[in-house]
Amino acid sequence: MDGKLLARLGAVVFVAVAITATAIEMSRKEEEPAGQALRPVEVTPADPLRQAQRRCQLLGEAAARDAECLRTWAATRDRFLGVAPAPAPTSPQHDDGR
């Protein structure tokens, strides 16, 4: 047998096997897992931080000058990093030495 003929025959067999495998795979019907179809939908409570983030997102460039957005971003950063929020600054008590 000639080498070129053998190579062509191998290519034809390979293509035939590939087409057959593709046809078989495409004819399969995907089965849905039974657990996913019956799982109830969970209602999550609204997250005020998430709502504030959406508000700031809608503000666009103006959010960089908005004090509430700056507080929201600080709270988001603290939540992401796992840092406890810093206590609110208190006004210093003036002690006149008496």
N, C-alpha and C positions, 0 to 999 in steps of 0.2 A: 504494500500500500504506500502510496505517495505521502510525504510528510504534510504537504499542503491540504490534501484531501482529508487526512486524519485531523488536522487542526480545524478545518471547516466542519467536519462531522461533530467534533467535540463542542464547537461553538453552538451548533444547531441544537444539540442535546441539552446544553446548558440553558439556552434561551427557552426551550420547551419546558424544562423543569421549572424555571423561574416563572413562566406564564402560568403553569399549572398551580404552583404554590400560591401565586397571587390570586388566582380565581378562587381557590379553596378558601383562602383567608377572607376575601371580600364577601363570600357567600355565607359566612358564619354570622349568626345573630349574637350580639353582645347581651349577656345576661346581667341584669341589675342585681346587686346583692340585696337580699330580702331585708336586711337590717336598715339599710338606708332609706328604703321606700316608706317604712312605717315609723321612722323616727319623728317625734313631735318637734315642732318649731319652737325654739326657745326665744322668749322675749327678754331682751336685755334692757335694763334700765338706762335711761339717757344719761350720758356722762357730761356734766357741765363743762369740764375741761375740753372735751371733744367739740362741744358746741361753740365754745369760745375760739378754738382753733379754726373752725369753719368760718366764723365771723371775720377773723383776722385774715384768712385766706381771701375772702371776698373783698376786703379793703384794698388788697394789692399793695402798692408802694406806700400808701398812706399809713399802713399798719406799723411801719418803722417809727412813726412819730406818735403813735397811739399808746398812751400809758397802760391801758388795759391789755393790749396785745403784748406789750413788753412783760407784764406780769404773767400773762398766759404762757409765753415762751419760757420764762424762768421756771414756772411750775412744771411745764412739760420736760424741760431739761433735768430738773430735780427728780421727776418721776422716772425718767429714762435711766439716769445714773444711779438711782436708788439712794439719793441723798435726802435726808429729812429737811423739810423746808426751814429756812432760817426764821427765827422769831422776829416778830414785827419790831422795828426800832422804837424805843421809848424815848421820850424827851428826858434829858438829864435833869435831875433834881438839883436846884441851886441851894447849896448849903452856905449860909453866910457866917458860919463859925460860932454860933451861939450855943 
